Every structure is written in C-alpha cells, then in structure tokens.
C-alpha cells in the first residue's frame, strides 16, 4: 500500500521526466509538491479540502486515491477518507432514518431511539435548561431500558432522548425480546421509559403534580453493520446535544436579540467576549449527554456510566477512522467468544 510519502516521490519523479513540461513548469510543480506535508495532521484537527493546487498535481494525486487537505496553515497529503460534517451528516441521517424505518432487518445492527413527546411542557416549570432532577431521571430511565430489553450493547441519553444499540456479540446469541419484532420492541421501550419517568415524578416532593403527564415515543432504525458507521449515528446525536446546549447556555448569558441567528462559532466568540465559558461552566452531561457500558460478566444487567471524557472525545471526532479510536467503538466490538 502506497504511503503519502510514496505518492510524493512518484509525483516528483513524474514531473522530472515529463517531456511535455517546460523547465520553469517543472521547477514550479516540484516546489509545490515539496510544500505538502506527508504526515497526517494531529488527531481531531479541523481540516477542509484544499482546492488551490495546480491542475497537474491535483489530477495526479486524485488518481492515486489521495487528497489534499488543510488546517488553514499547513497543507497535508493524505489518503482519501470521509470527513465528518455535522451539517451534511444532519441532512443525510434524517433522510437515512426515513428510508430505513420500514426495512428493519433483525440480522443487522439496529438502534431504538426513545424520546419524550411533551418535554417542553415538563421542562417549563423546572430549572431549565440544566435541571438536575430531569438529568438524573433520564439517566435512571436509560438504565431501566437497558436492563429491561435483552440485546442492548450500548446505551446513551442526551436531552430528552435515549439511544439503545443492539448488536450480535456471539454466534448463538438469542434473539432480542419478542424475537426482535420491531413494533413490539418499540412498544415495550416506550412503556418502560414512560413508567420509569412518571414513577420518579410521583415520588418527587417538588414535581409530583406532574406525575402521569409524561409520554415517550420510540422507533427502531436499522444501521450499517460496520461499527464505525454505527457510531456515526451516535456521533450525530452527541453533536446535536452539544449544539443545543451551547444555544441554551448562551440564552442564559445574553438576550435573544443579541444572539439573533448566530452560528455556533459566533456564539462561542460572543460568550468569550462576555468572559463566559460553555466548556468550563456547564456540567458534562448537559454538554454531551451520558453514555453507559456493560458486558457479559453481568449478563448485560450492570450498566455503568462511562467516563465523560469518552463522549467529549467522540464528539470531537472529525473522520470515520477517528471513531475507531473511541471507547464506544470498543464497547460495540466486544465479543462474548474468542
């Protein structure tokens, strides 16, 4: 397999022996080829495609299945890979959900998403946007779902949503509850979530008047069998939580009139100007959500909260390959057999 350094050497050799090039062109193309870094950028560096290369070099590089990227200062020659963009992934995942809902295959990896139907009604009388009771109750609801439905291998909660990831971990693994029948699975998931949350409201001295007012909806979505592709779905949700968290924190600091339709980068700059830090002031769960791990040693019943750093690292991933370096990837790759 050719490395970027090999590609650069081939390019220099091609330029040197290309009879169609004038001497001044050879010199210019050689200097341009030598200006590219052949070592990859630091992990999670924000990069974009570099489009200002000469046509001669760009054509040669693309033919070798490589690409030029830049962090704004340095230009790197790297193998082609899919870069993660929230805006593009947001459109893709919404369309992907609609496409896959009716084609759920029990043999594939799949996710059940559970979300609160009337969250705004519940939250309006709480210490929003970062209410401790709401956070802790969603976390307990998540664990109740993970222990109540066999087959869950990774679970996550953020805002008013819960994600339950199902994946085969041994050849003779039993089918999920109800043999994996979609409608029954999502009915049970919504029921467990609704009952758990309402029970907590009923036992709360502050919010007992809201008991039996909460409803959860669920849906099952087929995912690609490759673990890194499965994690794209989690990455999308974690980034959704982070973006909404930044907006909510900014509204506590500044009036809506000051924020307008500002994008995330602008909002972060405005917060810095106010001497406020979303990253330092907001609790980890409200920034990224909460992830839970378990394994066969507890028969997938002892779900432990993951290190918050795991989600921070996952949220910062910018390529599919970098998702493979996360703890969530290891959890989904876990097998009960050698």
Residue frames as qw, qx, qy, qz and C-alpha x, y, z in Angstrom:
[[0.000, 0.889, 0.459, 0.000, 0.00, 0.00, 0.00],
 [0.424, 0.469, -0.016, 0.774, 1.41, 3.37, -1.02],
 [0.343, -0.623, -0.402, 0.577, 2.00, 5.98, 1.68],
 [0.181, 0.965, 0.146, -0.120, 1.66, 9.74, 1.13],
 [0.307, -0.717, 0.475, 0.408, 5.47, 9.88, 1.06],
 [0.531, 0.067, 0.751, 0.387, 5.50, 7.31, -1.76],
 [0.368, 0.786, 0.490, 0.081, 2.93, 9.35, -3.67],
 [0.046, -0.950, 0.122, 0.282, 5.00, 12.49, -3.26],
 [0.424, -0.450, 0.650, 0.441, 8.11, 10.67, -4.56],
 [0.501, 0.381, 0.721, 0.290, 6.19, 9.32, -7.57],
 [0.217, 0.927, 0.293, -0.086, 4.87, 12.80, -8.29],
 [0.192, -0.833, 0.347, 0.386, 8.34, 14.35, -8.18],
 [0.476, -0.168, 0.754, 0.420, 9.67, 11.65, -10.50],
 [0.441, 0.625, 0.628, 0.145, 6.77, 12.15, -12.93],
 [0.088, 0.969, 0.047, -0.225, 7.37, 15.89, -13.03],
 [0.354, -0.645, 0.526, 0.427, 11.11, 15.38, -13.62],
 [0.340, -0.080, 0.822, 0.449, 10.62, 13.07, -16.59],
 [0.433, 0.688, 0.548, -0.200, 7.52, 14.62, -18.16],
 [0.448, 0.061, 0.419, 0.787, 8.61, 15.78, -21.67],
 [0.066, 0.742, 0.525, 0.411, 5.52, 17.97, -22.06],
 [0.372, -0.877, -0.211, 0.220, 6.64, 20.33, -19.28],
 [0.360, 0.794, -0.211, 0.443, 8.87, 23.34, -19.68],
 [0.537, 0.108, -0.569, 0.613, 11.77, 23.77, -17.24],
 [0.148, -0.277, 0.293, -0.903, 10.03, 26.59, -15.39],
 [0.763, -0.260, -0.211, -0.553, 6.90, 24.43, -15.05],
 [0.804, -0.042, -0.559, 0.199, 8.93, 21.54, -13.68],
 [0.286, 0.186, -0.497, 0.798, 10.52, 23.84, -11.14],
 [0.416, -0.279, 0.108, -0.859, 7.16, 25.31, -10.06],
 [0.851, -0.191, -0.327, -0.365, 5.45, 21.93, -9.79],
 [0.685, 0.071, -0.604, 0.402, 8.41, 20.48, -7.90],
 [0.042, 0.221, -0.443, 0.868, 8.33, 23.27, -5.32],
 [0.629, -0.240, -0.053, -0.737, 4.57, 22.85, -4.99],
 [0.860, -0.088, -0.491, -0.106, 4.86, 19.08, -4.49],
 [0.535, 0.105, -0.591, 0.595, 7.55, 19.54, -1.82],
 [0.188, -0.346, 0.245, -0.886, 5.35, 22.01, 0.09],
 [0.773, -0.318, -0.270, -0.477, 2.85, 19.32, 1.09],
 [0.360, -0.451, 0.732, -0.361, 3.21, 17.56, 4.42],
 [0.623, 0.093, -0.722, -0.287, 3.13, 13.77, 4.08],
 [0.173, -0.112, -0.857, 0.473, 2.49, 13.12, 7.77],
 [0.221, -0.657, -0.652, -0.308, -1.16, 13.34, 8.89],
 [0.158, -0.618, 0.156, -0.754, -2.41, 16.29, 10.97],
 [0.078, -0.137, 0.793, -0.588, -2.86, 15.88, 14.71],
 [0.095, -0.403, -0.908, -0.055, -5.97, 13.83, 15.68],
 [0.032, -0.768, -0.608, 0.200, -9.25, 15.76, 15.58],
 [0.177, -0.329, 0.155, 0.914, -7.67, 18.75, 13.83],
 [0.484, 0.697, 0.384, -0.365, -10.33, 20.70, 11.95],
 [0.274, -0.260, 0.615, 0.692, -9.46, 20.39, 8.28],
 [0.618, 0.613, 0.223, -0.439, -11.06, 21.08, 4.91],
 [0.795, 0.344, 0.356, 0.350, -10.33, 20.05, 1.34],
 [0.235, -0.604, 0.257, 0.717, -7.56, 22.10, -0.27],
 [0.621, 0.643, 0.449, -0.001, -8.70, 23.38, -3.67],
 [0.155, 0.938, -0.183, -0.249, -5.87, 25.70, -4.72],
 [0.614, -0.302, 0.619, 0.385, -3.44, 23.08, -6.01],
 [0.239, 0.460, -0.524, -0.676, -2.41, 23.25, -9.66],
 [0.862, 0.212, -0.031, -0.459, -4.46, 21.09, -12.01],
 [0.588, 0.454, -0.668, 0.029, -1.38, 18.99, -12.86],
 [0.055, 0.270, -0.834, 0.477, -0.72, 17.99, -9.24],
 [0.588, -0.001, 0.423, -0.689, -4.36, 17.65, -8.23],
 [0.832, 0.277, -0.271, -0.397, -5.10, 15.27, -11.11],
 [0.502, 0.358, -0.768, 0.176, -2.11, 13.08, -10.28],
 [0.134, -0.205, 0.740, -0.626, -2.98, 12.95, -6.56],
 [0.710, 0.075, 0.223, -0.664, -6.64, 12.13, -7.10],
 [0.782, 0.312, -0.480, -0.244, -5.69, 9.27, -9.44],
 [0.386, 0.262, -0.814, 0.346, -3.71, 7.72, -6.54],
 [0.576, -0.562, -0.578, -0.135, -6.76, 7.76, -4.25],
 [0.433, -0.297, -0.377, 0.763, -5.22, 10.52, -2.13],
 [0.003, -0.879, -0.377, -0.293, -6.38, 14.04, -1.41],
 [0.330, 0.260, -0.280, 0.863, -5.05, 17.39, -0.22],
 [0.394, -0.786, -0.475, -0.044, -6.41, 18.87, 2.99],
 [0.292, 0.431, -0.262, 0.813, -5.53, 21.95, 5.03],
 [0.388, -0.593, -0.593, 0.383, -5.98, 23.23, 8.56],
 [0.029, 0.982, 0.181, -0.039, -5.70, 26.82, 7.30],
 [0.185, -0.858, 0.432, 0.206, -1.92, 26.95, 7.52],
 [0.259, -0.384, 0.851, 0.247, -0.39, 23.62, 6.53],
 [0.761, 0.301, -0.269, -0.507, -1.35, 21.53, 3.50],
 [0.520, -0.299, 0.795, -0.092, -1.37, 17.76, 4.00],
 [0.553, 0.254, -0.658, -0.444, -1.28, 14.93, 1.51],
 [0.451, -0.148, 0.771, -0.425, -3.43, 12.12, 2.93],
 [0.033, 0.182, 0.942, 0.280, -5.35, 9.04, 1.76],
 [0.389, -0.320, -0.335, -0.796, -8.94, 9.74, 0.78],
 [0.170, -0.282, -0.872, 0.363, -11.37, 9.38, 3.67],
 [0.194, -0.709, -0.529, -0.426, -14.80, 10.58, 4.59],
 [0.153, 0.124, -0.410, 0.890, -14.70, 13.72, 6.74],
 [0.163, -0.592, -0.770, 0.172, -17.49, 14.23, 9.23],
 [0.041, -0.206, -0.054, -0.976, -19.52, 17.39, 8.77],
 [0.181, 0.321, 0.746, -0.555, -22.46, 17.93, 11.11],
 [0.434, 0.440, 0.001, -0.786, -24.42, 19.91, 8.52],
 [0.484, 0.279, -0.693, -0.456, -24.02, 17.25, 5.82],
 [0.174, -0.024, -0.967, 0.182, -24.49, 14.38, 8.28],
 [0.309, 0.266, 0.524, -0.748, -27.62, 16.03, 9.67],
 [0.598, 0.367, -0.211, -0.681, -29.29, 16.01, 6.24],
 [0.442, 0.250, -0.839, -0.192, -28.04, 12.52, 5.45],
 [0.028, -0.032, -0.916, 0.398, -29.15, 10.96, 8.75],
 [0.462, 0.285, 0.364, -0.757, -32.64, 12.46, 8.59],
 [0.657, 0.363, -0.393, -0.532, -33.11, 11.04, 5.10],
 [0.326, 0.242, -0.912, 0.055, -31.49, 7.75, 6.16],
 [0.267, 0.064, 0.752, -0.599, -33.91, 7.36, 9.08],
 [0.642, 0.340, 0.112, -0.678, -36.93, 7.74, 6.80],
 [0.584, 0.405, -0.626, -0.321, -35.51, 5.26, 4.33],
 [0.293, 0.218, -0.911, 0.193, -34.64, 2.59, 6.90],
 [0.457, -0.123, 0.509, -0.719, -37.63, 2.69, 9.22],
 [0.846, 0.174, 0.070, -0.500, -39.68, 0.33, 7.04],
 [0.792, 0.391, -0.469, -0.006, -36.81, -2.02, 6.21],
 [0.419, -0.639, 0.570, -0.304, -35.70, -3.05, 9.71],
 [0.803, 0.222, -0.551, -0.052, -33.77, -6.34, 9.44],
 [0.783, -0.603, 0.087, -0.125, -33.32, -8.42, 12.59],
 [0.914, 0.020, -0.006, 0.406, -29.95, -9.72, 11.44],
 [0.401, 0.609, -0.087, 0.679, -28.45, -6.24, 11.26],
 [0.296, -0.202, -0.445, 0.820, -27.20, -3.89, 13.92],
 [0.117, -0.691, -0.469, -0.537, -30.04, -1.57, 14.91],
 [0.124, 0.030, -0.446, 0.886, -30.89, 1.20, 17.33],
 [0.198, -0.723, -0.653, -0.102, -34.06, 2.00, 19.24],
 [0.128, 0.240, -0.163, 0.948, -34.49, 5.70, 19.87],
 [0.293, -0.660, -0.682, 0.116, -36.79, 6.74, 22.71],
 [0.168, 0.187, -0.088, 0.964, -37.72, 10.40, 23.13],
 [0.043, 0.455, 0.642, -0.615, -40.14, 12.35, 25.29],
 [0.196, 0.607, 0.642, 0.425, -43.23, 13.51, 23.47],
 [0.152, -0.905, -0.271, -0.292, -44.02, 16.55, 25.65],
 [0.665, -0.106, -0.288, 0.681, -40.62, 17.58, 27.02],
 [0.103, 0.399, -0.002, 0.911, -41.26, 21.34, 26.72],
 [0.560, -0.607, -0.269, -0.496, -44.39, 21.07, 28.87],
 [0.833, -0.402, -0.298, 0.236, -42.47, 19.23, 31.59],
 [0.623, 0.036, -0.138, 0.769, -39.41, 21.46, 31.47],
 [0.038, 0.698, 0.174, 0.694, -41.16, 24.83, 31.56],
 [0.548, -0.779, -0.017, -0.304, -41.57, 24.74, 35.37],
 [0.890, -0.265, -0.049, 0.369, -38.13, 23.24, 36.05],
 [0.294, -0.807, 0.241, 0.453, -34.78, 24.93, 36.49],
 [0.784, 0.469, 0.291, 0.283, -34.21, 24.75, 32.78],
 [0.787, 0.380, -0.385, -0.295, -32.17, 24.44, 30.72],
 [0.453, 0.344, -0.782, 0.257, -29.94, 22.41, 33.08],
 [0.688, -0.455, 0.135, -0.549, -32.25, 20.76, 35.61],
 [0.050, -0.414, 0.889, -0.189, -30.64, 18.14, 37.88],
 [0.633, 0.101, 0.641, -0.423, -33.87, 16.22, 38.54],
 [0.759, 0.553, -0.041, -0.341, -34.56, 15.92, 34.80],
 [0.343, 0.629, -0.697, -0.030, -30.99, 14.77, 34.14],
 [0.223, -0.283, 0.886, -0.290, -30.98, 12.13, 36.89],
 [0.706, 0.245, 0.496, -0.442, -34.42, 10.82, 35.93],
 [0.701, 0.603, -0.269, -0.269, -33.43, 10.49, 32.27],
 [0.168, 0.535, -0.823, 0.093, -30.32, 8.60, 33.39],
 [0.449, -0.065, 0.807, -0.378, -32.39, 6.20, 35.52],
 [0.758, 0.450, 0.175, -0.438, -34.81, 5.77, 32.61],
 [0.494, 0.633, -0.570, -0.174, -31.89, 4.88, 30.35],
 [0.045, -0.345, 0.916, -0.202, -30.63, 2.18, 32.72],
 [0.621, 0.160, 0.602, -0.475, -34.16, 0.79, 33.14],
 [0.734, 0.558, -0.123, -0.369, -34.44, 0.46, 29.36],
 [0.335, 0.589, -0.735, -0.032, -31.02, -1.19, 29.02],
 [0.182, -0.189, 0.916, -0.304, -31.77, -3.78, 31.69],
 [0.606, 0.267, 0.503, -0.555, -35.40, -4.30, 30.64],
 [0.775, 0.561, -0.057, -0.285, -34.80, -5.14, 26.97],
 [0.787, -0.258, 0.471, 0.304, -32.39, -8.03, 26.21],
 [0.712, 0.470, 0.323, 0.410, -29.86, -7.46, 23.46],
 [0.052, 0.994, -0.057, 0.079, -28.73, -3.90, 24.26],
 [0.846, 0.037, -0.090, 0.525, -24.97, -3.48, 23.84],
 [0.317, 0.014, -0.106, 0.942, -24.52, 0.28, 24.26],
 [0.085, -0.804, -0.584, -0.075, -26.87, 2.96, 25.56],
 [0.288, 0.071, -0.043, 0.954, -26.81, 6.76, 25.58],
 [0.045, -0.822, -0.564, 0.068, -29.00, 9.59, 26.80],
 [0.268, -0.060, 0.034, 0.961, -28.91, 13.28, 25.96],
 [0.336, -0.111, -0.098, -0.930, -31.61, 15.94, 26.43],
 [0.704, -0.008, 0.384, -0.597, -34.95, 14.04, 26.36],
 [0.807, 0.360, -0.380, -0.273, -33.72, 11.13, 24.21],
 [0.647, -0.409, 0.643, 0.000, -32.35, 7.63, 24.84],
 [0.619, 0.499, -0.531, -0.293, -30.48, 5.50, 22.28],
 [0.783, -0.267, 0.551, -0.113, -30.33, 1.70, 22.68],
 [0.403, 0.582, -0.628, -0.322, -27.83, -0.01, 20.35],
 [0.906, -0.063, 0.384, -0.168, -28.34, -3.71, 19.55],
 [0.430, 0.654, -0.600, -0.165, -25.53, -5.79, 18.03],
 [0.978, -0.063, -0.196, -0.037, -24.71, -9.51, 17.88],
 [0.163, -0.790, 0.568, -0.163, -21.85, -10.40, 20.26],
 [0.381, -0.274, 0.883, 0.008, -21.76, -14.20, 19.85],
 [0.217, 0.070, -0.790, -0.569, -22.79, -16.69, 17.15],
 [0.289, -0.370, -0.880, -0.077, -25.52, -18.37, 19.20],
 [0.064, 0.072, 0.362, -0.927, -26.89, -15.17, 20.71],
 [0.167, 0.543, 0.810, -0.146, -30.63, -15.31, 21.36],
 [0.091, 0.607, 0.425, 0.665, -32.97, -13.01, 19.51],
 [0.067, -0.183, 0.320, -0.927, -33.95, -9.79, 21.31],
 [0.317, 0.262, 0.691, -0.595, -37.19, -9.69, 23.27],
 [0.644, 0.536, 0.311, -0.448, -40.21, -10.79, 21.17],
 [0.760, 0.192, 0.481, 0.394, -37.75, -12.28, 18.64],
 [0.303, -0.223, 0.248, 0.893, -36.81, -8.78, 17.64],
 [0.172, 0.672, 0.651, 0.308, -40.22, -7.85, 16.28],
 [0.243, 0.291, -0.004, 0.925, -39.97, -4.14, 15.66],
 [0.359, -0.580, -0.235, -0.693, -43.38, -2.93, 16.75],
 [0.773, -0.536, -0.338, 0.010, -43.34, -4.93, 19.99],
 [0.656, -0.065, -0.227, 0.717, -39.81, -3.79, 20.82],
 [0.101, 0.333, -0.002, 0.937, -40.64, -0.12, 20.40],
 [0.549, -0.600, -0.328, -0.482, -43.90, -0.52, 22.32],
 [0.790, -0.429, -0.331, 0.286, -42.05, -2.05, 25.28],
 [0.503, 0.095, -0.128, 0.849, -39.33, 0.61, 25.09],
 [0.139, -0.492, -0.117, -0.851, -41.81, 3.49, 25.17],
 [0.695, -0.572, -0.350, -0.258, -43.74, 1.82, 28.02],
 [0.753, -0.266, -0.314, 0.513, -40.64, 1.27, 30.19],
 [0.309, 0.209, -0.061, 0.926, -39.49, 4.85, 29.65],
 [0.345, -0.552, -0.244, -0.719, -42.95, 6.31, 30.36],
 [0.764, -0.529, -0.366, -0.058, -43.44, 4.25, 33.54],
 [0.695, -0.142, -0.277, 0.648, -39.95, 4.92, 34.92],
 [0.173, 0.292, -0.020, 0.941, -40.09, 8.67, 34.40],
 [0.466, -0.560, -0.266, -0.632, -43.63, 9.05, 35.75],
 [0.784, -0.425, -0.418, 0.174, -42.75, 6.98, 38.82],
 [0.513, -0.021, -0.223, 0.829, -39.89, 9.38, 39.57],
 [0.129, -0.422, -0.130, -0.888, -42.24, 12.35, 39.19],
 [0.659, -0.539, -0.413, -0.325, -44.75, 10.74, 41.53],
 [0.771, -0.382, -0.330, 0.388, -42.08, 10.21, 44.21],
 [0.386, 0.266, -0.093, 0.878, -40.67, 13.72, 43.86],
 [0.164, -0.623, -0.542, 0.541, -41.77, 16.22, 46.55],
 [0.014, -0.460, 0.133, 0.878, -41.36, 19.03, 44.00],
 [0.299, 0.236, -0.558, -0.737, -42.82, 17.57, 40.81],
 [0.227, 0.176, 0.944, -0.161, -45.41, 15.02, 41.98],
 [0.445, 0.577, 0.323, -0.604, -48.17, 17.15, 40.43],
 [0.404, 0.576, -0.486, -0.518, -46.69, 16.33, 37.01],
 [0.349, -0.144, 0.926, 0.007, -46.88, 12.55, 37.52],
 [0.496, 0.393, 0.774, 0.020, -48.57, 10.58, 34.71],
 [0.355, 0.846, 0.079, -0.391, -48.23, 13.51, 32.30],
 [0.049, -0.638, 0.652, 0.407, -45.07, 12.26, 30.56],
 [0.905, 0.311, 0.264, -0.119, -45.17, 10.11, 27.44],
 [0.255, -0.547, 0.653, 0.458, -42.31, 8.58, 25.47],
 [0.815, 0.510, -0.021, -0.274, -42.29, 7.55, 21.83],
 [0.540, -0.431, 0.661, 0.295, -39.91, 5.01, 20.29],
 [0.755, 0.587, -0.144, -0.254, -38.72, 3.94, 16.85],
 [0.783, -0.268, 0.484, 0.283, -36.34, 1.23, 15.61],
 [0.440, 0.830, -0.246, -0.238, -33.81, 2.01, 12.87],
 [0.949, 0.084, 0.116, 0.282, -31.52, -0.37, 11.00],
 [0.119, -0.891, 0.362, 0.248, -27.85, 0.65, 11.00],
 [0.645, 0.570, -0.508, -0.024, -24.90, -0.42, 8.89],
 [0.941, -0.268, -0.184, 0.099, -23.10, -3.50, 10.29],
 [0.594, 0.332, -0.301, 0.668, -19.70, -1.77, 10.36],
 [0.463, -0.599, -0.474, 0.450, -19.13, -0.45, 13.87],
 [0.259, -0.216, 0.028, 0.941, -17.66, 2.88, 12.76],
 [0.168, -0.311, -0.506, -0.787, -20.75, 3.53, 10.61],
 [0.460, -0.606, -0.649, -0.001, -22.99, 2.61, 13.52],
 [0.435, -0.477, -0.306, 0.700, -21.14, 5.16, 15.64],
 [0.102, 0.218, 0.280, 0.929, -21.87, 7.90, 13.11],
 [0.379, -0.629, -0.545, -0.404, -25.43, 7.77, 14.40],
 [0.587, -0.620, -0.358, 0.378, -24.25, 8.26, 17.99],
 [0.420, -0.100, 0.064, 0.899, -21.82, 11.00, 16.87],
 [0.069, -0.473, -0.432, -0.765, -24.69, 12.85, 15.21],
 [0.504, -0.713, -0.463, -0.155, -26.82, 12.73, 18.37],
 [0.609, -0.458, -0.221, 0.608, -23.97, 13.78, 20.67],
 [0.272, 0.064, 0.179, 0.943, -23.23, 16.78, 18.46],
 [0.249, -0.619, -0.498, -0.554, -26.94, 17.65, 18.42],
 [0.587, -0.678, -0.396, 0.198, -26.87, 17.71, 22.22],
 [0.527, -0.267, -0.038, 0.806, -23.76, 19.89, 22.27],
 [0.107, 0.323, 0.343, 0.876, -25.16, 22.40, 19.80],
 [0.393, -0.696, -0.458, -0.389, -28.47, 22.75, 21.66],
 [0.644, -0.547, -0.320, 0.429, -26.56, 23.03, 24.95],
 [0.395, -0.033, 0.068, 0.916, -24.47, 25.92, 23.62],
 [0.132, -0.504, -0.406, -0.750, -27.62, 27.71, 22.46],
 [0.555, -0.690, -0.452, -0.106, -29.32, 27.24, 25.84],
 [0.614, -0.406, -0.201, 0.646, -26.26, 28.39, 27.77],
 [0.260, 0.184, 0.194, 0.928, -25.91, 31.45, 25.55],
 [0.283, -0.634, -0.445, -0.565, -29.54, 32.41, 26.23],
 [0.615, -0.647, -0.372, 0.256, -28.77, 32.42, 29.96],
 [0.526, -0.294, 0.014, 0.798, -25.94, 34.88, 29.34],
 [0.025, -0.153, 0.276, 0.949, -27.31, 37.10, 26.58],
 [0.542, 0.436, 0.372, -0.615, -30.75, 38.18, 25.32],
 [0.685, 0.373, 0.601, 0.175, -32.13, 36.65, 22.13],
 [0.347, 0.931, 0.080, -0.077, -31.85, 40.00, 20.41],
 [0.178, -0.801, 0.533, 0.208, -28.09, 39.89, 20.90],
 [0.568, -0.155, 0.787, 0.184, -27.79, 36.34, 19.56],
 [0.520, 0.497, -0.265, -0.642, -30.04, 36.63, 16.53],
 [0.963, 0.233, -0.006, -0.137, -29.38, 33.79, 14.10],
 [0.010, -0.772, 0.636, 0.004, -25.71, 33.50, 15.03],
 [0.859, 0.163, -0.484, -0.032, -23.96, 30.22, 14.24],
 [0.854, -0.454, -0.181, 0.182, -22.10, 28.18, 16.87],
 [0.652, 0.128, -0.104, 0.740, -18.68, 29.73, 16.17],
 [0.013, -0.589, -0.042, -0.807, -20.13, 33.22, 16.54],
 [0.671, -0.653, -0.191, -0.296, -21.96, 32.30, 19.75],
 [0.846, -0.267, -0.185, 0.422, -18.76, 30.89, 21.27],
 [0.415, 0.320, -0.049, 0.850, -16.96, 34.12, 20.36],
 [0.307, -0.663, -0.126, -0.671, -19.73, 36.21, 21.95],
 [0.812, -0.540, -0.221, -0.002, -19.51, 34.10, 25.12],
 [0.727, -0.011, -0.155, 0.669, -15.74, 34.63, 25.26],
 [0.126, 0.507, 0.026, 0.852, -16.30, 38.38, 24.98],
 [0.568, -0.652, -0.126, -0.486, -18.65, 38.12, 27.98],
 [0.063, -0.535, 0.745, -0.393, -15.99, 36.23, 29.94],
 [0.808, -0.091, 0.395, -0.427, -18.13, 33.09, 30.00],
 [0.147, 0.392, -0.876, -0.239, -17.13, 29.55, 29.04],
 [0.861, -0.016, -0.152, -0.484, -19.62, 26.88, 27.99],
 [0.744, 0.231, -0.614, 0.126, -16.90, 24.23, 28.20],
 [0.268, 0.209, -0.682, 0.648, -15.88, 25.13, 31.77],
 [0.332, -0.131, 0.365, -0.860, -19.20, 26.19, 33.30],
 [0.802, 0.005, -0.150, -0.578, -21.63, 23.56, 32.03],
 [0.663, -0.294, 0.671, -0.155, -21.73, 20.09, 33.55],
 [0.104, -0.270, 0.856, 0.428, -20.55, 17.26, 31.29],
 [0.315, 0.389, 0.865, -0.035, -23.98, 15.59, 30.92],
 [0.291, 0.811, 0.324, -0.389, -25.55, 18.83, 29.73],
 [0.075, 0.698, -0.469, -0.537, -22.74, 19.30, 27.20],
 [0.230, 0.345, -0.837, -0.358, -22.50, 15.80, 25.72],
 [0.851, -0.149, -0.263, -0.429, -25.09, 13.54, 27.39],
 [0.505, -0.486, 0.683, -0.206, -24.29, 10.31, 29.26],
 [0.669, 0.318, -0.629, -0.235, -23.02, 7.00, 27.88],
 [0.730, -0.394, 0.467, -0.305, -23.33, 3.61, 29.61],
 [0.435, 0.412, -0.791, -0.123, -21.27, 0.41, 29.24],
 [0.805, -0.274, 0.418, -0.318, -21.91, -3.18, 30.35],
 [0.313, 0.437, -0.812, -0.225, -20.76, -6.69, 29.35],
 [0.747, -0.081, -0.606, -0.263, -21.49, -10.40, 29.53],
 [0.328, 0.103, -0.772, 0.535, -19.99, -10.77, 33.04],
 [0.250, 0.148, 0.531, -0.796, -23.14, -9.17, 34.47],
 [0.292, 0.444, 0.834, 0.146, -25.37, -10.68, 31.75],
 [0.110, 0.371, 0.325, 0.863, -25.64, -7.12, 30.41],
 [0.376, -0.748, -0.537, -0.099, -27.51, -6.00, 33.53],
 [0.488, -0.661, -0.135, 0.554, -24.90, -3.86, 35.32],
 [0.442, 0.723, 0.218, 0.484, -24.79, -0.65, 33.32],
 [0.516, -0.544, -0.124, 0.650, -22.05, 1.74, 34.46],
 [0.230, 0.958, 0.070, -0.155, -21.75, 5.38, 33.48],
 [0.782, 0.337, 0.026, 0.524, -18.82, 5.92, 31.12],
 [0.426, -0.394, -0.043, 0.813, -16.07, 8.42, 31.74],
 [0.288, 0.859, 0.254, -0.340, -17.44, 11.79, 30.49],
 [0.122, -0.643, 0.517, 0.552, -14.16, 12.22, 28.63],
 [0.434, 0.123, 0.842, 0.295, -15.21, 9.34, 26.31],
 [0.332, 0.768, 0.548, -0.002, -18.11, 11.38, 24.94],
 [0.022, -0.894, 0.134, 0.427, -16.03, 14.54, 24.69],
 [0.300, -0.379, 0.723, 0.493, -13.52, 12.64, 22.56],
 [0.390, 0.386, 0.809, 0.212, -16.26, 11.10, 20.42],
 [0.213, 0.884, 0.343, -0.234, -17.96, 14.47, 19.89],
 [0.076, -0.816, 0.331, 0.468, -14.67, 15.96, 18.71],
 [0.610, 0.011, 0.699, 0.372, -14.08, 13.23, 16.06],
 [0.331, 0.668, -0.130, -0.653, -13.84, 14.60, 12.54],
 [0.432, 0.359, -0.721, -0.406, -13.22, 11.45, 10.47],
 [0.915, -0.134, -0.192, -0.328, -14.76, 7.98, 10.41],
 [0.726, 0.224, -0.558, 0.335, -11.36, 6.48, 11.18],
 [0.022, 0.389, -0.523, 0.758, -11.07, 8.53, 14.37],
 [0.749, -0.306, 0.021, -0.588, -14.33, 6.96, 15.59],
 [0.886, 0.050, -0.458, 0.053, -12.44, 3.66, 15.74],
 [0.401, 0.294, -0.566, 0.658, -10.22, 5.08, 18.49],
 [0.427, -0.448, 0.172, -0.766, -13.13, 5.71, 20.89],
 [0.222, -0.114, 0.882, -0.400, -14.23, 3.61, 23.88],
 [0.693, 0.295, 0.268, -0.601, -17.72, 3.38, 22.36],
 [0.640, 0.468, -0.536, -0.289, -16.19, 1.57, 19.36],
 [0.146, 0.295, -0.914, 0.236, -14.52, -0.93, 21.71],
 [0.468, 0.064, 0.640, -0.606, -17.83, -1.48, 23.51],
 [0.765, 0.398, 0.028, -0.505, -19.69, -2.27, 20.28],
 [0.560, 0.495, -0.657, -0.098, -16.82, -4.50, 19.12],
 [0.392, -0.370, 0.752, -0.379, -16.99, -6.52, 22.36],
 [0.711, 0.075, -0.605, -0.350, -17.48, -10.25, 21.77],
 [0.742, -0.434, 0.347, -0.374, -18.51, -12.97, 24.22],
 [0.967, 0.048, 0.227, 0.105, -16.36, -15.54, 22.45],
 [0.371, -0.571, 0.509, 0.527, -12.82, -15.98, 21.11]]
